[in-house]
Amino acid sequence: MKKILFLIFIASSLQVISQKTKRIRILSSEITTTDEDRYPGATVLINNVKVAHEGAVLDCKRALLYKEKNLFKAVGEVVIEQGDSIIQYSDFANYDANTKIAKSWGNVEVNDKEMKLTTDTLYFDRTKQELFYPTFGKIKDKKNTLTSDRGTYYLESKKFTAKTRVNVVNPDNKLESDHLDYYTNSNLAYIYGPSTVYNLKDSTKIYAEKGFFDTNTDISYFVKNAKLYLKNKTVAADSLYYDKRKGFASANNKIKVIDTIQNSVIKGNYAEIFELQDSLFIVKKPVAISIMEKDSLYIHGDTILVTGKKDNRIMRTYHNVKIFKSNLQGKCDSIHSNQVTGLTRMFKNPILWSGKSQITGDSIQFLTNKETNNLDSLRVLQNSFIIQKDSIDPNYFNQIKGRNIYGKFIDNDLRTMLVKGNAESLYHSRNEDTQVLETITKEIASDIKFELENNEVVQTTYFKQSEGKTYPPSEFPEEEKKFQGFIWREDEQPKKMEDIFIKDKVSDSKTDTKDKKVKKNKAAEKAKKILEDEYLKRDKLKKVDEEEE
């Protein structure tokens, strides 16, 4: 009894399903016949064939209709129309009314209000309202032409999901990708794999593995392995926004700006790039790295600003500036570097450390060789002071004072120093074998020249020596152990590259914290003000050129 009831249930279920599945209806055909030998179970339709199924109409020259299977096979000038939403052309097509899936092949063309699709083979799932092409396909809308090896078009959302060798091309740009979604109603492309946008009017391009590109506005936003390739620099970051028409980009986190002209790198965690002015500023732990033959020079501050094109480029670093190189370190409030002349100037209480020597003055400048990018010379102007701690006793210091100091680098090592004007020196001499302190010598001269090897003084020359005296250590006057203005600042020296990011100790008072924030804000405002001035100059020059023309 149970078996009989089960069979009745199955039979009734199949009847319900068959009632729900509508049959293909023949609307017209000049000839309707059968040929059981060649097409068993099929109705043969010839000339002006038209059938319908659930809102879709299929036209062709010849067809086979399998009524029992609810299957339609069309040959020659096949047209499939679905209301006013889509019209499709092909040489051949099979339509299964049970699954509502059509397979078309041979010169397939699909048109809707947004686009035109051409391919060799196409599957149309009417239930899901999806078109799928497994081989090469081309989509053309009002803005772009998209090609890919395979893809799916979702009729309701007007979205193409294209995979394998995808190209989106218009007169301005070319987007290459392995996987993207493209919307024909908005012309937006969302990428999900390695992709590159090429600007066809210049050499710029942008690479990423996730994000979107607006082909209407040339605006892109990428969030994975993003890289922007400009004429003279490359910008890499975790996330990157780029407006090509305005020539503006902003980047966030793990930023690296590579200058191919100056052979330098700037890193940080937030940057704004102004392509037309070839300028940028970078904040949040920024560091500029000048790549040299055997070593690299690191400069860090609260804000780094680079302005001007390659023939007139200037880099400014503002507030809490620190410098590190294996044999040269420094600190000041701000730095101005002219990358064309190679001149770098340190401002506000500048200090350098070279080997064991501490160098201070009102202004410190060093020159870089433009061709080799190596350090060339050093200038310490006004109130120059060199201090070197004694190698044995930390209470003794070798000291040199003068009006100005001029130094010369060879292979990035400081080899000579000339103290020019009102030179004074205090030197502690030890026995070479026992290292016992034997004498302390104080000298006064117009100029003093020092020869250095491995950052150690190996020869001293005095010019127009006026007076000098050598003392036994026990007889040297206590009050003359340190020259006037002596300040030993070893605790401020960055001993390794990572130390340039360490802030010096400051008061924990609310006032100091507030002042620190104000100082940072002023630095950012100053950077933007300089950029605005650059724009005004450019606009004025452009206006003058237009008037002259």
Disulfide bonds with the S-S distance in Angstrom:
none
